[in-house]
Amino acid sequence: MKEIQAYTHLIYDLSGMIHKLRMKDIQMESGLKLSSAALSMLNVIDRNPGMSVTELSKRMNMTKSAISQMLKKLCTLGLTKKNRNDCNGKNLYPELTETGIRTAVEYREKHDRFYVCIGGILSRFDENEQDTIYRFLLSADEKIKEFALTVEQNEKDEADHAE
C-alpha cells in the first residue's frame, strides 16, 4: 500500500490544479474570455428561465451583491439583459441574449468533454473499484470540510481574543 503522504500530495496537487483552472478565464469562440463563475451563471440562467436574482444567489451560493455585479458585467458584454416581469417591478429576472445562449451552450459542450474524459478514466476500473473510488472521494470531501471548519473556527477564536 502507498504511504499516506503520497495520497495527500496527490489530493493537494489535484486541488491546486482545479483551483488554477477555476481562476483562469476561459476563451470562448466569440472571442470573449470569461471566468468559470460567469460561465456557470450563464448556464444556470439558461437552464432556469425566470429565476430571480435572489434565487440565483441562493443557487450559486453567492451574495446578491456579487450576483448583481456579475450580471452588470455580463449585460455590458451583451450576454444578458434585465427583465422585470413581476407585478411590482422590483424583482430582477435576468435573461440571456442570443449571444448569451450560444455562450452557455458552448460552455456546456466544453464541460461535457471534461465529463467524457473523467468517464474514460473511470472506465478503466470495474464497478467495485469505481464504488471504492467514490466512497474514498466522499470521505475525503467530508474530512476536508470538517478540517476547513476547524481552521475557520480557530481563526475566528484568535480574532476574538485579539480584540
Backbone as CSV, one residue per row, in Angstrom:
resi,resn,N_x,N_y,N_z,CA_x,CA_y,CA_z,C_x,C_y,C_z
1,MET,0.835,-1.189,0.000,0.000,0.000,0.000,0.879,1.250,0.000
2,LYS,0.441,2.259,-0.743,1.191,3.512,-0.803,1.131,4.226,0.545
3,GLU,2.139,5.009,0.813,2.148,5.778,2.053,1.099,6.881,1.984
4,ILE,0.560,7.218,3.133,-0.496,8.221,3.227,-0.060,9.556,2.630
5,GLN,1.223,9.881,2.730,1.731,11.147,2.196,1.584,11.205,0.679
6,ALA,1.723,10.072,0.017,1.568,10.044,-1.443,0.138,10.433,-1.827
7,TYR,-0.847,9.903,-1.096,-2.248,10.257,-1.352,-2.498,11.732,-1.051
8,THR,-1.971,12.183,0.080,-2.178,13.569,0.488,-1.591,14.527,-0.535
9,HIS,-0.375,14.252,-0.994,0.249,15.114,-2.002,-0.556,15.123,-3.297
10,LEU,-1.085,13.972,-3.684,-1.893,13.902,-4.892,-3.168,14.732,-4.738
11,ILE,-3.796,14.654,-3.574,-5.000,15.457,-3.319,-4.651,16.942,-3.394
12,TYR,-3.534,17.349,-2.785,-3.109,18.754,-2.855,-2.869,19.177,-4.302
13,ASP,-2.179,18.329,-5.055,-1.887,18.652,-6.450,-3.169,18.805,-7.269
14,LEU,-4.106,17.860,-7.104,-5.373,17.936,-7.831,-6.157,19.183,-7.438
15,SER,-6.209,19.448,-6.144,-6.928,20.614,-5.646,-6.323,21.901,-6.210
16,GLY,-5.010,21.984,-6.200,-4.331,23.163,-6.731,-4.591,23.350,-8.214
17,MET,-4.567,22.260,-8.972,-4.808,22.340,-10.410,-6.251,22.771,-10.686
18,ILE,-7.198,22.215,-9.950,-8.603,22.592,-10.128,-8.786,24.067,-9.790
19,HIS,-8.151,24.508,-8.703,-8.239,25.922,-8.320,-7.691,26.821,-9.429
20,LYS,-6.533,26.459,-9.985,-5.943,27.253,-11.073,-6.885,27.322,-12.271
21,LEU,-7.466,26.177,-12.624,-8.379,26.152,-13.766,-9.612,27.019,-13.510
22,ARG,-10.136,26.958,-12.297,-11.335,27.741,-11.970,-11.043,29.241,-11.940
23,MET,-9.808,29.612,-11.641,-9.452,31.031,-11.557,-9.095,31.625,-12.918
24,LYS,-8.831,30.773,-13.901,-8.459,31.240,-15.230,-9.694,31.610,-16.028
25,ASP,-9.584,32.666,-16.814,-10.652,32.976,-17.742,-10.619,31.971,-18.884
26,ILE,-11.793,31.660,-19.385,-11.924,30.661,-20.450,-12.213,31.388,-21.753
27,GLN,-11.421,31.086,-22.773,-11.580,31.700,-24.088,-12.742,31.026,-24.813
28,MET,-13.705,31.825,-25.235,-14.854,31.312,-25.956,-14.683,31.598,-27.447
29,GLU,-15.427,30.875,-28.277,-15.315,31.044,-29.725,-15.658,32.464,-30.165
30,SER,-16.507,33.130,-29.403,-16.909,34.503,-29.726,-15.762,35.495,-29.530
31,GLY,-14.676,35.021,-28.914,-13.551,35.896,-28.608,-13.569,36.392,-27.173
32,LEU,-14.695,36.219,-26.502,-14.791,36.636,-25.102,-13.985,35.699,-24.212
33,LYS,-13.396,36.271,-23.172,-12.746,35.492,-22.123,-13.561,35.713,-20.866
34,LEU,-14.108,34.611,-20.308,-14.982,34.717,-19.149,-14.515,33.799,-18.039
35,SER,-14.769,34.227,-16.796,-14.433,33.392,-15.640,-15.374,32.195,-15.604
36,SER,-14.936,31.148,-14.926,-15.800,29.969,-14.808,-17.065,30.330,-14.027
37,ALA,-16.963,31.277,-13.075,-18.155,31.705,-12.325,-19.157,32.382,-13.260
38,ALA,-18.673,33.238,-14.144,-19.558,33.918,-15.092,-20.206,32.909,-16.037
39,LEU,-19.414,31.948,-16.497,-19.954,30.923,-17.390,-20.967,30.040,-16.665
40,SER,-20.679,29.724,-15.412,-21.633,28.949,-14.615,-22.940,29.716,-14.457
41,MET,-22.824,31.025,-14.248,-24.027,31.842,-14.105,-24.849,31.823,-15.395
42,LEU,-24.189,31.970,-16.532,-24.902,31.895,-17.810,-25.620,30.557,-17.941
43,ASN,-24.942,29.497,-17.551,-25.526,28.165,-17.636,-26.749,28.037,-16.732
44,VAL,-26.651,28.538,-15.500,-27.779,28.462,-14.560,-28.966,29.272,-15.088
45,ILE,-28.709,30.469,-15.602,-29.790,31.296,-16.151,-30.428,30.588,-17.346
46,ASP,-29.599,30.008,-18.203,-30.108,29.323,-19.392,-30.966,28.118,-19.017
47,ARG,-30.539,27.382,-18.006,-31.262,26.171,-17.590,-32.478,26.464,-16.714
48,ASN,-32.573,27.695,-16.186,-33.655,28.048,-15.256,-34.267,29.392,-15.638
49,PRO,-34.950,29.454,-16.766,-35.538,30.735,-17.186,-36.505,31.271,-16.123
50,GLY,-36.484,32.581,-15.933,-37.388,33.201,-14.976,-36.896,33.188,-13.545
51,MET,-35.651,32.769,-13.330,-35.087,32.738,-11.981,-34.720,34.162,-11.572
52,SER,-35.129,34.533,-10.374,-34.825,35.880,-9.877,-33.370,35.960,-9.406
53,VAL,-32.912,37.185,-9.182,-31.557,37.397,-8.660,-31.415,36.726,-7.299
54,THR,-32.446,36.813,-6.475,-32.410,36.181,-5.153,-32.257,34.664,-5.284
55,GLU,-33.036,34.063,-6.167,-32.939,32.613,-6.390,-31.573,32.247,-6.971
56,LEU,-31.089,33.081,-7.875,-29.780,32.850,-8.491,-28.675,32.907,-7.440
57,SER,-28.759,33.850,-6.506,-27.723,33.963,-5.470,-27.729,32.730,-4.574
58,LYS,-28.915,32.226,-4.255,-29.001,31.003,-3.443,-28.453,29.813,-4.219
59,ARG,-28.829,29.704,-5.474,-28.416,28.571,-6.309,-26.902,28.532,-6.498
60,MET,-26.293,29.719,-6.648,-24.854,29.789,-6.919,-24.035,29.992,-5.651
61,ASN,-24.723,30.105,-4.510,-24.045,30.304,-3.229,-23.161,31.558,-3.257
62,MET,-23.754,32.640,-3.767,-23.071,33.931,-3.849,-24.006,34.995,-3.281
63,THR,-23.438,36.102,-2.831,-24.277,37.188,-2.327,-25.038,37.833,-3.487
64,LYS,-26.157,38.476,-3.147,-26.921,39.170,-4.184,-26.088,40.291,-4.801
65,SER,-25.240,40.914,-3.991,-24.367,41.974,-4.489,-23.388,41.426,-5.537
66,ALA,-22.785,40.278,-5.228,-21.840,39.662,-6.180,-22.565,39.251,-7.466
67,ILE,-23.777,38.722,-7.310,-24.573,38.331,-8.484,-24.875,39.572,-9.329
68,SER,-25.283,40.641,-8.677,-25.615,41.882,-9.396,-24.405,42.436,-10.145
69,GLN,-23.247,42.402,-9.504,-22.026,42.888,-10.162,-21.697,42.050,-11.393
70,MET,-21.817,40.720,-11.236,-21.503,39.850,-12.365,-22.528,40.041,-13.487
71,LEU,-23.806,40.191,-13.120,-24.837,40.420,-14.128,-24.603,41.725,-14.879
72,LYS,-24.142,42.744,-14.159,-23.838,44.026,-14.806,-22.751,43.839,-15.861
73,LYS,-21.709,43.074,-15.502,-20.618,42.808,-16.450,-21.138,42.009,-17.645
74,LEU,-21.943,40.978,-17.373,-22.475,40.142,-18.456,-23.410,40.943,-19.354
75,CYS,-24.148,41.890,-18.768,-25.038,42.751,-19.546,-24.215,43.676,-20.451
76,THR,-23.140,44.226,-19.882,-22.248,45.106,-20.655,-21.638,44.361,-21.841
77,LEU,-21.366,43.062,-21.640,-20.791,42.243,-22.710,-21.848,41.769,-23.709
78,GLY,-23.100,42.097,-23.443,-24.169,41.704,-24.358,-24.622,40.263,-24.206
79,LEU,-24.374,39.668,-23.034,-24.732,38.265,-22.814,-26.046,38.101,-22.053
80,THR,-26.401,39.106,-21.255,-27.656,39.062,-20.510,-28.389,40.378,-20.699
81,LYS,-29.672,40.339,-20.369,-30.470,41.563,-20.334,-31.358,41.495,-19.104
82,LYS,-31.770,42.666,-18.627,-32.593,42.742,-17.420,-34.062,42.615,-17.807
83,ASN,-34.791,41.922,-16.965,-36.221,41.767,-17.180,-36.917,41.897,-15.832
84,ARG,-37.830,42.815,-15.733,-38.620,42.976,-14.506,-40.048,42.559,-14.859
85,ASN,-40.302,41.261,-14.800,-41.593,40.770,-15.268,-42.566,40.424,-14.145
86,ASP,-42.344,40.966,-12.945,-43.306,40.735,-11.875,-44.242,41.935,-11.750
87,CYS,-45.252,41.806,-10.927,-46.288,42.839,-10.803,-45.759,44.163,-10.278
88,ASN,-44.893,44.132,-9.276,-44.449,45.383,-8.654,-43.206,45.977,-9.316
89,GLY,-42.584,45.264,-10.250,-41.426,45.781,-10.969,-40.159,45.859,-10.149
90,LYS,-40.171,45.269,-8.945,-38.993,45.329,-8.074,-37.996,44.217,-8.369
91,ASN,-38.485,43.028,-8.601,-37.593,41.878,-8.755,-36.992,41.818,-10.160
92,LEU,-35.717,41.514,-10.187,-34.996,41.424,-11.445,-34.872,39.962,-11.854
93,TYR,-35.218,39.689,-13.090,-35.128,38.339,-13.634,-34.212,38.396,-14.855
94,PRO,-32.948,38.034,-14.691,-32.029,38.133,-15.827,-32.382,37.130,-16.921
95,GLU,-32.177,37.549,-18.156,-32.393,36.700,-19.325,-31.126,36.704,-20.162
96,LEU,-30.921,35.631,-20.905,-29.786,35.586,-21.811,-30.176,36.173,-23.159
97,THR,-29.232,36.862,-23.758,-29.391,37.304,-25.142,-29.065,36.115,-26.037
98,GLU,-29.215,36.278,-27.329,-28.842,35.192,-28.258,-27.365,34.830,-28.093
99,THR,-26.517,35.853,-27.947,-25.083,35.600,-27.735,-24.865,34.879,-26.417
100,GLY,-25.616,35.257,-25.393,-25.528,34.592,-24.098,-25.920,33.132,-24.180
101,ILE,-26.959,32.842,-24.934,-27.400,31.447,-25.109,-26.319,30.644,-25.821
102,ARG,-25.770,31.201,-26.904,-24.700,30.494,-27.638,-23.488,30.243,-26.732
103,THR,-23.158,31.230,-25.890,-22.020,31.092,-24.984,-22.297,30.020,-23.928
104,ALA,-23.518,29.991,-23.397,-23.888,28.972,-22.404,-23.819,27.575,-23.016
105,VAL,-24.288,27.437,-24.240,-24.252,26.135,-24.930,-22.805,25.711,-25.165
106,GLU,-21.962,26.649,-25.606,-20.542,26.337,-25.826,-19.883,25.904,-24.521
107,TYR,-20.194,26.589,-23.432,-19.644,26.223,-22.128,-20.065,24.807,-21.743
108,ARG,-21.345,24.485,-21.939,-21.819,23.129,-21.616,-21.101,22.079,-22.461
109,GLU,-20.846,22.394,-23.721,-20.123,21.457,-24.584,-18.703,21.229,-24.068
110,LYS,-18.040,22.294,-23.635,-16.695,22.156,-23.054,-16.760,21.313,-21.778
111,HIS,-17.757,21.581,-20.969,-17.959,20.848,-19.723,-18.213,19.366,-20.015
112,ASP,-19.037,19.105,-21.012,-19.362,17.724,-21.376,-18.115,16.961,-21.818
113,ARG,-17.209,17.644,-22.527,-15.958,16.983,-22.936,-15.129,16.591,-21.718
114,PHE,-15.168,17.416,-20.683,-14.465,17.094,-19.440,-15.086,15.846,-18.808
115,TYR,-16.422,15.785,-18.778,-17.104,14.614,-18.215,-16.770,13.346,-18.994
116,VAL,-16.669,13.455,-20.307,-16.285,12.302,-21.124,-14.881,11.848,-20.738
117,CYS,-13.992,12.795,-20.501,-12.622,12.477,-20.080,-12.629,11.725,-18.753
118,ILE,-13.394,12.231,-17.770,-13.487,11.565,-16.469,-14.101,10.179,-16.639
119,GLY,-15.119,10.080,-17.487,-15.736,8.776,-17.762,-14.740,7.799,-18.355
120,GLY,-13.866,8.290,-19.223,-12.834,7.440,-19.805,-11.871,6.913,-18.761
121,ILE,-11.529,7.759,-17.818,-10.651,7.329,-16.725,-11.352,6.277,-15.878
122,LEU,-12.610,6.548,-15.511,-13.356,5.604,-14.669,-13.601,4.268,-15.363
123,SER,-13.699,4.295,-16.681,-13.969,3.044,-17.412,-12.809,2.054,-17.301
124,ARG,-11.669,2.521,-16.850,-10.512,1.628,-16.650,-10.670,0.766,-15.399
125,PHE,-11.682,1.101,-14.577,-11.905,0.395,-13.322,-13.232,-0.341,-13.379
126,ASP,-13.294,-1.513,-12.710,-14.572,-2.223,-12.673,-15.520,-1.519,-11.691
127,GLU,-16.764,-1.976,-11.639,-17.788,-1.306,-10.841,-17.439,-1.254,-9.348
128,ASN,-16.869,-2.340,-8.814,-16.474,-2.349,-7.403,-15.379,-1.323,-7.129
129,GLU,-14.407,-1.235,-8.037,-13.335,-0.255,-7.868,-13.884,1.175,-7.967
130,GLN,-14.830,1.400,-8.885,-15.443,2.722,-9.016,-16.190,3.091,-7.728
131,ASP,-16.888,2.115,-7.142,-17.585,2.365,-5.883,-16.598,2.734,-4.774
132,THR,-15.456,2.046,-4.755,-14.427,2.338,-3.755,-13.864,3.744,-3.958
133,ILE,-13.593,4.106,-5.207,-13.089,5.442,-5.512,-14.099,6.490,-5.061
134,TYR,-15.371,6.249,-5.362,-16.425,7.193,-4.994,-16.520,7.346,-3.474
135,ARG,-16.504,6.231,-2.762,-16.564,6.287,-1.294,-15.358,7.021,-0.730
136,PHE,-14.183,6.781,-1.303,-12.979,7.476,-0.856,-13.133,8.983,-1.061
137,LEU,-13.596,9.397,-2.244,-13.748,10.817,-2.528,-14.781,11.465,-1.606
138,LEU,-15.885,10.767,-1.354,-16.891,11.295,-0.422,-16.311,11.466,0.986
139,SER,-15.588,10.455,1.447,-14.981,10.522,2.783,-13.941,11.630,2.856
140,ALA,-13.106,11.739,1.820,-12.081,12.783,1.791,-12.743,14.157,1.793
141,ASP,-13.791,14.328,1.006,-14.519,15.587,0.945,-15.073,15.956,2.322
142,GLU,-15.673,14.995,2.989,-16.245,15.226,4.318,-15.162,15.656,5.311
143,LYS,-14.048,14.946,5.329,-12.976,15.255,6.281,-12.310,16.595,5.980
144,ILE,-12.152,16.904,4.694,-11.547,18.189,4.322,-12.462,19.327,4.745
145,LYS,-13.774,19.164,4.568,-14.729,20.191,5.002,-14.691,20.354,6.515
146,GLU,-14.611,19.252,7.243,-14.506,19.326,8.708,-13.239,20.072,9.108
147,PHE,-12.127,19.754,8.451,-10.861,20.414,8.749,-10.952,21.909,8.453
148,ALA,-11.574,22.260,7.329,-11.724,23.671,6.960,-12.559,24.419,7.999
149,LEU,-13.611,23.782,8.493,-14.435,24.413,9.528,-13.635,24.635,10.808
150,THR,-12.796,23.672,11.159,-11.952,23.803,12.343,-10.983,24.967,12.179
151,VAL,-10.367,25.067,11.011,-9.433,26.166,10.740,-10.168,27.501,10.831
152,GLU,-11.358,27.584,10.215,-12.133,28.828,10.263,-12.502,29.196,11.702
153,GLN,-12.901,28.192,12.482,-13.273,28.452,13.874,-12.062,28.939,14.670
154,ASN,-10.898,28.314,14.446,-9.671,28.746,15.127,-9.315,30.183,14.766
155,GLU,-9.469,30.545,13.493,-9.185,31.916,13.059,-10.147,32.892,13.729
156,LYS,-11.427,32.507,13.811,-12.423,33.356,14.467,-12.096,33.523,15.945
157,ASP,-11.734,32.429,16.595,-11.377,32.473,18.024,-10.165,33.388,18.257
158,GLU,-9.157,33.264,17.377,-7.968,34.109,17.503,-8.322,35.581,17.311
159,ALA,-9.194,35.874,16.358,-9.611,37.260,16.115,-10.389,37.803,17.302
160,ASP,-11.228,36.959,17.908,-11.996,37.376,19.091,-11.085,37.679,20.270
161,HIS,-10.029,36.858,20.437,-9.088,37.065,21.538,-8.211,38.296,21.313
162,ALA,-7.978,38.659,20.064,-7.122,39.811,19.757,-7.824,41.121,20.088
163,GLU,-9.140,41.093,20.124,-9.900,42.318,20.401,-9.841,42.669,21.808
